[in-house]
Amino acid sequence: MRIEKTAKTNAFTIIEVMLSLALFGFAVTIFTASYLNIIYALDAIQVDQAYEQDMTMIRLEAFSTELIEELEEGGEVFTGSHGEATWKVEYETALVADLFKATLIVEILDKETDEMKQVVETHYLTRPTWSDPIERDDLRADTRDRLLAKQAGLE
């Protein structure tokens, strides 16, 4: 009795190769799409750093003013990248003492069009030096009355 030995090869079948190529192609597609999404997102959030620095300097100049009369007059600032910019602030008091709604209006050079553009920003600031002492006392009294009425369940 003679036993024949069959030779078994340790190779991949064509189906296994095709399946692995399909999985590899799918993974490459997913990773490429993810990479492109990251590139597009970074491009979308990229900001003009020089513009942001100039606007920060203008905000600092405008909002560091202690006297309300100087705030109403506005001012001029020579920026590092956009030349001379003018600013003015329109403000209104809030229902809370020393809190102001300040609208900063800036005329600044747009480097792309080489024309002046207007930028409007709204900020809420606490500035005790801008408050009228009599108005401040009235606002504090109103706030105290509202809180007491709320605690008593009247509102």
Residue pairs with C-beta under 8 A, 6 or more apart in sequence:
50 80
50 81
50 82
51 81
51 82
53 80
53 81
54 79
54 80
54 81
54 82
54 85
54 108
55 106
55 108
55 119
57 77
57 79
57 80
58 77
58 79
58 85
58 87
58 104
58 106
58 108
59 104
59 121
59 123
61 75
61 77
61 87
62 71
62 74
62 75
62 87
62 89
62 104
63 89
63 102
63 104
63 123
63 125
65 71
66 129
67 129
68 91
68 129
68 130
71 89
71 91
71 102
71 130
72 88
72 89
73 88
74 86
74 87
74 88
74 89
75 86
75 87
75 88
76 84
76 85
76 86
76 87
77 84
77 85
77 86
77 87
78 84
78 85
79 85
79 108
81 111
82 108
82 109
82 111
83 109
84 109
85 106
85 107
85 108
85 109
86 106
86 107
87 104
87 105
87 106
87 107
88 104
88 105
89 102
89 103
89 104
89 105
90 102
90 103
90 105
91 100
91 101
91 102
91 103
91 130
92 100
92 101
93 99
93 100
93 101
93 131
93 135
93 139
94 100
94 101
94 124
95 139
95 142
95 143
96 139
96 143
97 131
97 136
97 139
97 140
97 143
98 126
98 127
98 128
98 130
98 131
98 136
99 124
99 125
99 126
100 124
100 125
100 126
100 127
100 130
101 122
101 123
101 124
102 122
102 123
102 124
102 125
103 120
103 121
103 122
103 123
104 119
104 120
104 121
104 122
104 123
105 118
105 119
105 120
106 118
106 119
106 120
106 121
107 116
107 117
107 118
108 116
108 117
108 119
109 115
109 116
109 117
110 116
110 117
128 136
146 155
149 155
